[in-house]
């Protein structure tokens, strides 16, 4: 932890303490000037103004139809039922959290017993196999035999890839059971090496994904500018809600470092990947914000999720 | 009488349990309102700097919560869901009109003269207006909405430590500016 991380942690602890009690003591090690400044920021009278406003706002809310019992009961029956089911499921999940562990243990025990049985069968059966093995093949494969600790080198060579010089981590540790009529066939060459798994192939910087409560999903696959100075943002979006969907693009090129809306797309076709084209401006490399917004009939935002994408230039 | 089960103490219920109560009886919404009003109001006040607008937006936020409560999934983070709605309402407010620089929220009712605290608030409000929208949002979420660093991190896709460090740097920057403005005294 760097000194800055440490100060940041102490400040965070102090902010939490101040939010409970404005007279909270300053943690040891926190810069006292910073502590005093934080306290001043929180002691700005906001609480007393909030207290003053609380009753009047509640009165205003009570006068709306929204808090009418009969209306809400009718309107939200389905939503309530779903909520209660989900809450029940959540509680069940909490209580049953040990079930996956027990299931895993049982499966592991059964799998181990099965493997032991298979291995014993194989040792019995392989005495029946009468294959000739080349001396060179034996030499080439000895490393696998050692690695898998199988005593009979001659038999095992038929179950690994003889042409692959590097040991493969995906080598089956227990060979399959062999019947007396078994015709050994080399496994195909294994190309899924650890090196391939940790490939350093760059991932496009713009490809990102965000979702909002599982029913609003935005995936940006590309952001680019073509020869006609059109900014293309492409991706996919999913909306499982009933509200209208809007995709907006914000650019970081404007003044004050703030994202400014530059264009958008209303009601995109969600069956296909969407493409937003923005024309007529000079779009420099930099950070852009793509926003997916659901609005209701009153043009009010119901939900939104946003992705910051980096356009690296052409 | 031990035969009757006493009603649950709502102050001990978690948010999801309270929402379940609200689903059965909308008048129980007042419990959520009591729980979150102050944080919501302070969030709006800091984002808009105007008392009347903060009240209107707070009211709007709770109305939206009530309307869309059936779309909330009981995932144990109602506060994060609530402040997403608050954020959306504030964004909609700014869409409807350009932000005003007015800082009338510092004028407390009944105050006849500007106290040192109020003068400080003026300076702080002025400094906040210089921050970018994202920076202001981050500070307001932590200081006024009282979301924790992990909750903000979940929302922004950063680590909790990154959020803490960013807040620390922001406050450090604000403090330096504040000291310059008042001549070296905090």
Interface residues (C-beta under 8 A of the other chain):
Chain A: X4 X5 X7 X8 X9 X11 X12 X15 X16 X19 X33 X34 X36 X37 X38 X40 X41 X42 X43 X44 X45 X46 X47 X48 X49 X50 X51 X52 X53 X54 X56 X57 X58 X60 X61 X64 X66 X67 X68 X69 X72 X73 X76 X78 X79 X80 X82 X83 X84 X86 X87 X90 X210 X212 X213 X214 X241 X256 X257 X258 X259 X299 X300 X301 X302 X303 X304
Chain B: X16 X17 X19 X20 X23 X24 X25 X26 X27 X29 X30 X33 X37 X38 X41 X42 X45 X46 X51 X54 X55 X58 X59 X62 X63 X64 X66 X67 X68 X69 X70 X71 X72 X73 X74 X75 X76 X81 X84 X88 X89 X91 X92 X105 X106 X108 X109 X117 X118 X120 X121 X124 X132 X133 X142 X143 X144 X146 X148 X149 X157 X161 X164 X165 X167 X168 X171 X172 X174 X175 X178 X186
